[in-house]
């Protein structure tokens, strides 16, 4: 069992844009197949640049704010309550073109390749 609270966790940098801050609640090794369980805060104008993962899928849940996620070049609106899953190999980019913070809770799951 592991118990964490966002209020007790330090901010860390998001690997796709060090200016974006996240708090990691669970890390790789804490549960089978899990790569992370985190909450990220995108300030207005911030972007996690387009990228893909060959060995994992990701799930994003919008807590607050508004933004855009592009998956393989197709834009989808992010707003509170929206959940988006990204499959291995899908190129995705998250941006906050709004005027308030975009807060996403997300996790990744490793998948077998080959």
VENBELGI-V200532 format. One record per pair of residues at least 6 apart in sequence whose C-alpha atoms are under 6 Angstrom apart, sorted by the first residue. I is the first residue (numbers start at 1). J is the second residue. D is the distance in Angstrom with one decimal. If there is no record, write none. Layout:
i = [I/I]
j = [J/J]
d = [D/D]
//
This chain:
i = [11/11/11/12/12/13/13/14/14/16/17/20/21/21/22/22/23/23/24/25/25/26/26/27/27/28/28/28/33/33/34/34/35/35/36/36/37/37/38/38/39/39/40/40/41/41/42/42/43/44/44/44/44/44/44/45/45/46/46/47/47/48/48/49/50/50/51/51/52/52/52/53/53/54/54/55/55/56/56/56/56/57/57/57/57/57/58/58/58/58/59/59/59/59/60/60/60/60/61/61/61/61/62/62/62/62/62/63/63/63/64/64/64/65/65/66/66/66/67/67/67/68/68/68/68/68/69/69/69/69/70/70/71/71/72/72]
j = [21/22/23/21/22/20/21/20/21/48/48/42/40/41/39/40/38/39/38/37/38/36/37/35/36/34/35/36/109/110/108/109/108/109/107/108/106/107/105/106/104/105/103/104/102/103/101/102/101/96/97/98/99/100/101/96/97/95/96/94/95/93/94/93/92/93/91/92/89/90/91/88/89/88/89/110/111/88/109/110/111/86/87/88/108/109/85/86/107/108/84/85/106/107/83/84/105/106/82/83/104/105/79/80/81/82/104/80/103/104/80/102/103/101/102/78/79/102/78/95/96/76/77/78/94/95/75/76/93/94/92/93/91/92/90/91]
d = [5.8/5.4/5.1/5.6/5.3/5.9/5.0/5.6/6.0/5.3/5.5/5.7/5.7/5.7/5.4/4.0/5.5/5.4/4.3/5.5/5.5/5.4/4.9/5.9/4.4/5.6/4.3/5.6/5.2/4.9/5.9/4.6/5.0/5.6/5.3/5.6/5.8/4.3/5.7/5.5/5.5/4.2/5.7/5.3/5.8/4.6/5.5/5.0/4.6/5.4/5.9/5.5/5.3/5.8/5.9/5.3/5.2/5.9/5.6/5.7/4.2/5.7/5.2/5.2/5.1/4.2/5.1/5.6/5.3/5.6/4.5/5.5/5.5/4.9/4.9/5.7/5.4/5.4/5.3/4.2/5.2/5.5/4.7/5.0/5.6/5.4/5.7/5.2/5.6/4.3/5.7/4.3/5.4/5.5/5.6/5.2/5.9/4.4/5.8/4.4/5.5/5.2/6.0/4.8/5.5/5.5/4.7/5.2/5.4/5.6/5.0/5.8/5.2/5.6/4.2/5.3/4.6/5.6/4.8/5.7/4.5/5.6/4.8/5.3/5.8/5.4/5.7/5.3/5.5/4.5/5.3/5.2/5.6/4.5/5.9/5.0]
//
